[in-house]
Each structure stands twice: as C-alpha cells, then as structure tokens.
Amino acid sequence: MSLAKLSVSVLAVAAVSATAAVAQSRDNVQVAGSSTVLPYASIVAEAFGENFDFPTPVVESGGSSTGLRRFCEGVGENTIDIANSSRSIRSSEIETCAANGVTDIIEVRFGYDGIVFASDINGPSFEFTQSDWYLALAANLPVDGEMVANPNTTWDQVRADLPAQTIAAYIPGTRHGTREVFDENVILQGCEDSGAMAAMMEMGMDEDAAEEACMEIRADGVSTDIDGDYTETLARITANPEGIGVFGLAFYENNTDRLQVATMAGVEPTVANIASGEYPVSRPLFFYIKAAHIGVIPGLKEYASFFVSDDIAGPFGPLAAYGLVADPELAETQAVIENEVLMGDM
Amino acid sequence: MTDATAGSAPRTPARSLFAEDARTKRRNRAEARFRAYGLAAVVIGILALIMLLISILSNGLSSFRQTYVTFPVELAEARLDPQGNRNPEEIAAVTTFGYLPVMAMAFIEHVDAMGIEHDLSPQEMAAMISGEAPAQLRAMVLANPDLVGQTVTLEMLVNGRIDGYFKGRVTMASAERDNNVTPGQLVLAQALADAGAMETRFNWNFITAPDASGQRPEAAGLGVAIIGSFYMMLVVLALALPIGVAASIYLEEFAPKNRLTDIIEVNISNLAAVPSIVFGILGLAIFINFAGLPQSAPIVGGLVLTLMTLPTIIIATRASLRAVPPSIREAALGVGASKMQAVFHHVLPLAAPGILTGTIIGLAQALGETAPLLLIGMVAFVREYPAAPLDGLFDPASALPVQVYNWTQRSDPAFVERASGAIIVLLVFLVFMNAVAIMLRRRFERRW
C-alpha cells in the first residue's frame, strides 16, 4: 500500500508546485532568434551577468524567422522579450505581432555582418564577381532567347579566369536570414550584371517573373543548401576540398587556419571594407525589444543599453573582436533605446 | 517388433556416416555461412562502437584538462576604488573592462620580472589570458573589498588557443595562418610553462562551471546542463513511475478485457513509437502556451520527457506483471486476500525488479533526448545555476544533450573538444544507469 500512498503524495506535490509556478514571476531576460546573432548575444549576456546584479539572460537560437514568430506570440511572462534577427522584420510579421497584442516594438540595429565566400586553405584562391555566382548556380540560363538548364560544371566554364575546379557550393538554407542576403546581393545582382535579366525581359517576362527566374537555384546537386550552422558548412568543405562555402565573417575569422577567403567584385572582405560599404555582401544585424516588457522584466532595458554601449558594440569592444562590423551610427541606436523609440515613430 | 526387424533384410548403410553426402554437405555449408554472417554482423557492430569511442575519446579527453597561468596581481586602488573609501557600490561600478588592464599589466610585469625575452605587443600579451579572468578577479574583489590595494597571486585560465597548443590542437604552422594567435604567443607560453608559471592540469570546472560565450571556450563547463538534466530526470521519475505503474496494474489486473482496453493497448504501443519531436510540439502547445509554465525550465522538459517515457514504462511494467505466475495470485486469493491485497502484497513486489529496470532504461532514453527540448526553449545559452528544487525546477536550465548540440555549432574549434567531452560525460551517466538496471535485475530477479 505504501507505493500507492507514495505515488499519490508525489502527484499532489507536483500539482501544488505547478500552481506555484504560474504565480512566480520571471526575473531573467529571455532572448531567441538568429543563429548569426547568437554568438554576439551570448557574449553580451555573459558580460551583462558579470557586471550587473541582474541574472544572465537566456539566449536561444533557432533562426531569425523562428525567433520573430515566437516574439509575436503575445505579451506576457511566458513569451520572449527580445528577438534576434539577421534581417529586418517583415510587414507580415508586424501584422502577426499586432494581431497578438505585440504593438510596441523597438528596433535596434547594432552592427553589420559580412558574408564571405571561403574555400579550403590548400586549394586555389578565387576572385569572384556576383555574375560568376549567378552563372554557376542559376537553375536555368537564357541562351538565344530560350531558357536552358545550367550546363556549367566547373568554374572555368563560368569565366575563363577562374580555376578549373568543379563547382560545389554550400549555401545557407532558406531557414537562414543569410540566404535572403545571398539571393539578393549576389544572385540577383549577378543576374543583372551578367545581362541575363535583360535577356529574360526581352524574352517577354515581366520584371517579377524575371527576378524569380534569376533567384531560382539549380537543384542538380551542384549547390547544396545547408540548414545547419556554419560548422556544418565547414565540415562539408573539409570533406570535399573543392567545395566553396558561404560563411559569416566572424566564423571565418575564427577559422583562418583552415579557410581562405575569396574576394567579391575585387574587394576583400575586411571589417574596414564592410563598414565602408565597399564589400557588396553584408547585412545589418538587429534585435527587437518588446516595449511592453520594459519595466516588467527586470534588466531588459539595461541589457539592451549594455548591448549597444561603446564598451561592447563599439569598434574596440568584444563584439568587434569576435567579427562584428561596428555600426558607425551607434550613437543614434543608443538614443533609440534610451528614449524607447518605437518602430513607426521614427 | 523383433520379428519384423529380423524378417526384413539388414539395411547396411550405403556409405560411412563419417563421409558426408552432398545434401549434408550443403546443409553444413549453409550453417557455416549463416554463422559467418552472424559473426560479421557482430564484428561490424563492435567496430562501429570502437570507432565511435575512439573518435569521441581522442577528441574529448583533453577537455578534462585545462591550462592555467599563475601570477601576482596588484589590485591598484587608483583603478578599482578611485574614491578610496571601500564602498561596495562604488567598487561594483568598475566593470570587467576596468579590471582587464589591471590584469594585463600585472601579467606583462610578471613576464618581464621573470626575465623571459619576447617581442609581443601589450595587446598580444593580454590576449593570452582568458576573457574569464577579469570577471574572476572582479567577483573576488566584490566578495572581499578589503583586497583592494593588496597584491594577490592568482591562478587564471589561459586563452583557448594557447591551451590548444599544450594539447596539440594548435601548432606553430597553424598559428602562422590563424588570425587569433601568433607563433610568438606560443613561444612565450612554452617559456612560461618551462618556468613553471603555466601548467595544464585536471579541470573540475569542466564539470561544474556554467556555459561560456563563443569567445571563451576555455571557461565553458557542464554545470548548468548537468543540474538541468538531473532536475528533468527527477520530474520524469516522480511522474512517469507512479502514473505508469498505476496504469499498467489497472490494465493488467483489474480492467475488463474488451474492445476498449484492446484499443488502449494498441495505442500505448503506438505512442512508444511516436517521434520524440512530436512530444515537444505538444509540450509547447499545452504546458507553455496553455498552462503558462515558463520557457526553458526543467519542469516543462521533465513533463515532456514524462510523456515520452510513459509508454516505455507501461510496456515494461505490464510485461513484468504478466511474468508473475498466476499461481501466486491464486494462492493469495485462496487464503482470503482481496484482489487489491493480492496485487500489492504479492504480485507487485515480485514484479518490482522488472519495473525498476524498465524505468531506468526509460530514464536513460529520456536523458539522451534533444529533439523535444528544442521547441520548449531549452536549447539555449544559460549561465545561471537553477535554484534548489522545487523552485529550481522553474528556473531556466540547459540539458546535457542540448549542451553537446550547442557546442557543435560554435565557430571556435576549441568547442569541438568540449562537445566531445560533454558526450563522454553523457555516456558515463548512461553506462552508469544501465549498469544499475542490470545489477537490479541480477540481484532481485526471480525465476519460476
């Protein structure tokens, strides 16, 4: 009989504690979102926990879209306070947010991230242009007024100056915010530069259809979508030394002993070139604060101000040391948080 | 009988029994082939296990050792307590960024005092020490403000790349190409190690310390993950065992055998085969969105894993209840016990070893599960230790398999070593739990 009594009492304890929890208030900041922003956010969270009396914020990854979806689930202690994102919030997401009561959002741009093209350090070095990538990865190319399946299999078929190496590209999957930047700044740009876009429009496509055709990536195994993280891309390149991967600048900076980086349109991806905008493939990084949680969740505003302080996000702070390209307009961002300027009020 | 045999002609075998005919040979060959296949299967299994273990151990064993540097630090009053009144609030106003130069200067002075020649810049020197060190120093001063103005000798972590050099992960050749370390730093590190100021030793912090950010792999540990996993196992044990045992006793001993119980039985078996991510989706919808439980908390993880473990426990419990011979029930009923007395006094104690074994195997399965935790916010960067139960069950925590997953995603190569180290810790727990299960079975199992 004692077992029965034991189980009943355990159930009772569990039930009591479950009710107690609902009443308990959360005292730590909850962050979720982009896996590109995650390393930066965890560096900030760590330093925040060390230097303030607030507990260290909890930072989750999962991708920009996942983070923003959870951000927009509603207001309340069991929803996240901050969404990290490697792209700006879409209007459809703002609508979802509003429908769920998340109307007051503070947008914070804290720096830039370069997207680099890197290959095995022992292989030949590459000097790419956007049109090389378009011609190598497009599903169909316009030839003599007709769309034909992309015949290119080696880089020297794409452009004679490039090494005669089999094309094997590892690009971020559609789950990643990085993919959007890659599609727009590399593939679409390359489509325009190479004249393919003009050729398509001559064939009678309207602009939207032509853009869509431009951004269709071949699915014959030459290009592989990586849904995991950059570590997976690196593992693929280690396994296939002819592969070329798309990485964040910070990841490359941490693995310079194994990877060499290619130039894009003649510009080397360095922090200076990205900050000046000379290097063409970069994107701003954001986080979004739920303004309704400021004052409710302790430490939320302090964490946000600390994140964009000169000590942290400035050009000599730990984020820059990790590979973030500091935002030249950081002072304005600091003012946005200080005054709690909502999106749409600017 | 004898007549019949005697009457028929004695049948002499056409051949000796020792010479095999074609048919026997074929059958023997088939058997030999089958044995070879079986042996090959076992060998492949063992080889795969050995390869897995070798790769994990060779990558991960080094994470249990860490390099430390020891040097005296003068806690200058001018920097750490500018007002000089030892007011804890004013001391707390100095951030780790204020402690960094104090520590770096002390390190540079110490190297000069030891008379080691080098041509490194102050920045390169400072970069040799872990980013964790200023925080360690600050925590120490805050705990004891009287230390300001004194000189303390401290043991501090060194940067992950320098540590990697002593473990063979970083070489002079790779340092040439690496933007994060220079060969000069490695030369100085070697000189310090030769002079006894730098040593690589066993690292308890790997087991006890919380996770650290991508910039300080050398400081990352499993403390929060182990506590989180332990809390979840407590919840699973406290809920899945009583519910599972109660359900199986009812189904096995009391429930009428009809269509409904058949359907229930089939569905329990189905539930055992449902992919674990489904339970995560369920947990998000019910426990977090509907019941309002906090995200990233071991209680939610435990509840989700309970749902996942229940079918395993029910199936194991029913099997061991069924294995108790009916004669024992009948004997109890025969001397006047009620049905409930027969079950609880006689059947259940005899089935207990089987139930416990099933429970432990179910727990071990739950311990290694990551997928359902993805959706309930436990795949996260958590640095705060959760409080003691029961409150701690509602604090954010990580879990062991989650920590492995997290570390494999980090860009610094030092995290590869730490991920493998975490796998070793997880494997040790699993082996321990399975060993306990086997021991219980050996010790208490009864055969009839």
Interface residues (C-beta under 8 A of the other chain):
Chain A: M1 L3 A4 L6 S7 V8 V10 L11 V13 A14 S17 A18 A20 A21 V22 Q24 R26 N28 Q30 A32 S35 L38 P39 A41 S42 I43 A45 E46 A47 G49 E50 N51 D53 P55 T56 V58 V59 E60 S61 G62 E73 G76 E77 N78 I80 I121 G228 D229 Y230 T231 A250 F251 E253 N254 N255 T256 D257 D311 P318 A321 Y322
Chain B: A92 T95 T96 F97 G131 A135 R138 A139 S174 A175 R177 D178 N179 N180 A212 S213 G214 Q215 R216 V235 A238 L239 L241 P242 I243 V245 A246 I288 N289 A291 G292 L293 P294 Q295 S296 A297 I299 F344 L348 L374 G377 V379 A380 F381 V382 R383 E384 L390 D391 L393 F394 P396 T408 Q409 R410 S411 D412 P413
